[in-house]
Amino acid sequence: MAWRANLSRNLKELRFLYCQTSSESALTREFVHRNYKDFKTLNPKFPILIRESSGAKPQVWARYDMGIERYVNLDDLKNEAEITAAVQALVRAAGDIKV
């Protein structure tokens, strides 16, 4: 759970993209609904963007220093723990990025 407090240290922005109504985005919608408050409580000034678009595949994007961005598709994930692991991997990847 400590990685959640490091969002603002490791990233410049975290962005969730998903469809408002599709069943394949349901798990991502639920993850955002359950975790957004904790993310913002631990990182009050950190931008966490929610982008809903009809027909969009669920994804999470991370923006790092120098405008570098990486993303993970979330449509094949089976549960909330897998989405948590994907977001955590993006946070930890900040140390691997060479500018």
N, C-alpha and C positions, 0 to 999 in steps of 0.2 A: 503494500500500500504506500510505501514511502515514495515510490516513483511518481505518484499522483501529485505530490507537492513539488516535484521537480519539473513540471511542465513548463513553467515560466523561465526556468534556468536553461533548459535544453532546447526549447522550441521558440519560434516567433509567433506561430499560429497553429491551431488545430481545427480542422474543418471536416464535418460529417456531411455526406451527400447521400440522399435516399429519396425514394418515392413516398408520397403521403399515404397511398392506398394499397400498394402491391403487397402480396403475401411474402415475397422474397425480401422485402425491406422491413418486415414486421419485427424481426429480432433486433435490427439496428435501431429502429424507432424506440423499442422498449429499453435498449441499453442506454440511449441518450436520455430518455425520460428518467431512468433510475439513477444515473451517474452524474448528470449535469450539475446538480446542486453541490455535490461533493467536490467536483473539479473546480467550480467557481469559488467555493468556500476556501479551498486551499490555495487558489491562484486568482484572487479577485480582479486583478487588472489584466489578466491574460485573455487574449481573444480566442474564444471557442465559438466557431461559426456553425450554424445549422442551415443547410441548404436543402430545401425540399423541391423536387422537380418531378413532374409527372413522367413515369416510365424510367426514371433514373435507377441505375444499378447501385446498391449500397456500397459506399466506399468511405474510407477515412484518409484524409490528407494531412501531412505535417509539413510546415514551412520552417526551414532552418535559416541560419545566417547566410547572407549573400544571395537570398532569393531561391536557394535550392529547395526543391519540393520532392517528397516521396509519398506514395499512396499504397494502400492495401485494399483489394477488393474484398468485401465482406459477404458476398452473396452465397458462397459455398460453406460458410461457417455454420456450425450446428447449434451452438449454445453461447450464452453470454460470456462464459469463461474464455472461449476462443477469441471473441471480440476484444476482451480485456487484454489477452496476450498479444493480439495484433497491435493495439494502441501502445501497449508497453514496449513492444519491439521498436516502434517508431520513435518513442521517447529515448530509448537507449541508443538508437542508431545515430543520434547527434554526435556521439563520441567517435564514430567511424567515418564521418564525413570530412574529407580533405578539401580545402579550398585552394 
